Amino acid sequence: MKRDKVFLSTLLVSIASFLVISIIILPKSFSGEWYFSPVLVTVGPLEIRWYGLLIASSILLATFIAQKEAEREKINEDDLFTAVSLGIIFGIIGARLYYVLFNLEYFSQNPSEIFKIWHGGLAIHGAILAAFLVVFLYTRLKKKCTFTFLQGLDLFTFVLPLAQAIGRWGNFFNHEAYGSPTNLPWKMYISLPDRMPGYEAYEYFHPTFLYESAWNLLVFLILFYFIRNKRKTYGEVTALYLILYSIGRIPIERLRTDSLYIGDLRVAVVISFILIVLGSLLFVYLRNKRVIVEKKE
């Protein structure tokens, strides 16, 4: 019963917050009546940007929720926060490195931009790969680690889509990561300076940041329920994350105007197909194992 109350409260608060923000901000912004600067506030030479604030906020909230789940699973707090700290640092490095590698032509001509992550340009697949590697190495090298590799991945991946849902609003304030031109009722106005080359004649675009934010929120709620009520073995939550996130990412990515490419192929679409296959195989394999997660209240 207590689990149900926690889940229901999280569900209601998440949906209510998402709806309130959307109802207040988006109609005025999408019509072009309101314009939000990427910079929230300037203090002397220091700029505080929406993008950085939202990324930081998403990490803090995701860590807080993961901590509560870790307490239920009897994981040592020092172990958790050390792993989380390393995961955040190397996850951001991995996300940026991934993005830079697929935009070498631009960054080779603008090397100073490599370190300006507040301008945008963090690729989630790079963050996932780096975080997975950190968890693997930590559980192998740390003596008497209080969680296993797959258990650690579950803690990471079940809160990751919530962080992604919040972080995507950083793209909104940066006026980036939008989709192709559209005349749908929920079309989003993009000012001329923020339009991608070749799209200067268009004014309204798919709000792909919103599509992915909403999808990620749904994935988080599914995984939250699953880890509390349905998980049988460690790793199942990770497998489901890979499947569910990738299923949503493919159609959204195909709408975007700023995709990373290998030849004529969108990198995120290719990676997503691979992750769906790997996640499906992992989930089937784990469901057939006899090791059962101990139920904790």
N, C-alpha and C positions, 0 to 999 in steps of 0.2 A: 504493500500500500504506500509506503514511504517513497519507494522508487517511482511509482506512478505520479505522486504529487510533485516530485522534483522534475520529472519529465514534462508534466503538464504545465508547470510554472515556466519552465524554460521555453517550451513551445509557444505559450501565449505571449510572453515578454518579447521573444524574438520576432514573432509575426507582427505584434502590435508596433514595435519600434520601426520595423521595416515599412509598414504601411503608413505610419504617421510621417516619417521622413519623406517617403515617396509622395504622399498627398500634398505636403506643404511645399516642397522644393521643386519637384520635377515638372509640374505643369507650366510654371512660370519660366523655368530654365529651358525646357524643350521648345517652347514657343519663341524663344529668343528675347523675351521681355527682361529676364534677369541674366546677368553674366557674373560668374564667380571667378575671381582671380585665383590662380594656383597658390598664391601667397596669402596665408591667413593673417599674419601680422609681421611687421618689420620693426626691429629694435636696434637702432644704429646700423652696423654692417650685418647684423644677424637677421636672416629670414626664416620664419617658421612656416613651412608649407603644409597644406592640407594632406598631401601625399604622405609625407613623413609622419605627421601626427596620426593619421589613420592606420598606417602600417604599425607604428609603435603601439597604438591602442589595441589593435587586433591581436598582437603578440601577447600583450599583458592579459587580455581577457581569455585567450586560448590557454595560456599557462595556468591561470587561476582555475579554470574548469578541469584541466588535466590534473592539477594538484588534488582536487577533490576526488577524482576517480582514483588517483594513486593512493590516497589515504585508505580507500575502500579495499584496495588490493595489497595493502601492507607494504608499500614500497617506501624505502628510506628517503626522507625529504632531501638530504644532502645529495644522494644519488640522482634524484629527479632533477634538482636545480642545476647540478653540474652538467648533466646530459642536455638539459634544455638550453643552458647558456652556450654550450658548444654547438648545439644544433642551430641556434639562432645565428650565431656568428658565421658558421660555415654554410648555413643555408642561404644567407644573404650573399655571401661570396659566390656560392655556386650559382645562384639565380642571376647574378650580374655577369659572371664569367660566361655562362651559357648564352646570355643575350648578346654580349660583346662578340663572342666567337661567330655568331651568325650575322653580325653587322660589322665585320672587320673593315670593309671598305670605308664606312663612315667613321669609325673610331680610329682608324689609322691616320685619317686626316684631321681628326679632332681628339687627340689623346687625352686632353684635360677633361673631356666629358666622361671618360671611363669611370671616374670616381664620384661623379655627381648623380648618385642614385635618386636623389630627391627630384630630379627631372623626369623620373620614370625609367622603365627599362629593366624590370626584374621578371625573369621567366620562371614560372612555377615549376616546370619540369627540372630545371637546374637545381632549384631549392630542394625538391624531393630527393633527387639522386644524392646530393651532398648530405642531407639529413639522414637518409638511410645508411650511408657509409659511416657517419659519425656514431649512430646508434650501434651499428655492428661492431665498430672498433672499440667503443666504450664498454660494451658487454663482454668483449673478449679480453680486453686488457685490464679492466678494473677488477681487482681482487674482491671476492665476496660481493659482487654486484647483486642488488636485491630485486632485479628484474631481468628477464631473458630478452633476447633480441626481438622476437616476435611480440612479446608483451610490450616492450618499449615502442615498437612501431605502432601498435594499436593505440597507445596513449597519444602518439603524435598525430596519426591519421584521423582519429575520430574528432579532434578539435581543429584540424587543419582547414576543412572547408568553411568553418565559421570565420577563421582568420581571413580566408580568401574572400568571403562574402563582404566583409568590412573593407578589406584592402582594395577591392574593385572600385569603391567609391573614390579612392585616390585617383583612379583613371578619369573619373567624371570631373573632378576639380582640375585635373591637368589637361582636360579636353583632348583625350587620347583614347586609343583602344575602342573606337567606335566602328560601326559596320558600314556596309555599302549604302548608297542613296536609297531612300524609300519615301513613299507617300502614305504610309500606314498612319492610323490615328495617333499612335504613340511615337511618331517620328521625333527626332532630336535635332534641334538647330545647332549648327557648328559655324562659328564666325569664320570669315575668310582667312585670317592669319593662321587658324588652327586646322585648316583643311589640308588633307594629304595632297601631294603633287598629282595633278591629273583630275582632281575633283573640285577644282575651283568654281566651276559653274553650278555646282549643286549646293543646296542650303541645308537639306534635312537628311539625316542618316539613321540607321538602326542603332539604338542604344545598347550595344552588345555588352557594355559594362553592367547594365541592369539585368540583362538576360542571365549573365553568368553569376552575378551576385544572388539573384533569386534562386538559381539552380543550386548554388553552393549552400545556401541556407537550408534548402530542402534536404540535400545530402547530409548535412550536419545533423538535422533532426532525425533522419533515418538511422544514422550511425549511433547517435546518442541513445535511441531506443534499443538498438541492436546490442550495444555493448552492455547495457543494463539488464536486458531481458532474454536475449536469444543466443548470445555467443557461447559456443561449446568449447572451442579451442583458441588459444592465442594465435593471432595472425589472420583470423577471419575478418576482422574489422578492416585491416589493411587491404585485404583482397577486395572487399566490397567497395572501399574508397576508390581503389584503382579502376574498378568497373564503372561505378556510378559517376564519378567525376568525369571520366573519359567519355562516357556516353553523352553527357551534356556538352562537353567541350567541342566535340567534332562538328555538330551543326552550327554552333556559335562561331567557331574559328573560321568556318567557310564563309561567314558573312563579313569578317573583319577586313579592313583595308591595309592593315599594318603587319600582316603575318610574316614570320620568318620562313624562308624558303630554302630547299635544296633542289636546284633545278626548277622544275615546274610544280614540285610537291610542297605543300605546307608542312613544315616540320611538326607542328603541334598535332596535326591530324594523323600523321604517320605514327608518332609516339603514342597517341591516344589509342589507336587500333592495337598497337603492340601491348599496351597496358591492359586493355580489355581482355586480350587472350591470356596474358600472364596472370591477371587477377582471377579469371575464371578457372584456370587450371589450379591455381593455389587454393581457391575456395573449395573446389571439389576434393582436392587432396586432403585438406585440413578437416573437412566434414567427415571424412572416412577414417580419421584417426580416432584412437580410443582414449586419448588424453583429454580429460574434461576439466574445464576451468572451474575452480572451486567457487561456489556461490557465496557471496559476501553481502551482508546487510549493512 
